[in-house]
């Protein structure tokens, strides 16, 4: 309970106005924080969705479902039996899908703009050795997220 003892009506009104303004300020801050949390939750949902989509693409590729893989990539990527070839403005990258079991762990991601998502994966071979990172880019095309680029960091043999 808030007691105002010994204050004039003007002082009381000033206190009430200050508290009302503080309440409005706090409501606005809460609204802004709620929007930021919603935005971050949507980004995490997108991250999880595209991470699973990437694993399914690798699974399909390793199991020879080339037609399924072709459905999941843009025209920027050419799908071959043993590799994906993606174009950048300056280079062409071969991504040879490993025959042996590999673990891909997403370690970094960003939404560059509402239609472009990028992620970096750690890659571990079946012996538990860490390999160079794998970079992927998805773009939103016709309301569908598709793989637009994939390459291994520092793998000179992947560049043509």
Secondary structure, DSSP 4 states (H G I P E B T S, - for coil): -----S--HHHHHHHHHHHHHHHHHHHHHHHHHHHHHHHHHHHHHHHHHHHHHHHHHHHHHHTT-HHHHHHTB-TTEEE-SSEEEEE-SS-EEEEEPPSS--EEEEEEEEEEETTEEEEEEEEE-TTS-EEEEEEEEEEEETTEEEEEEEEETT-GGGB-
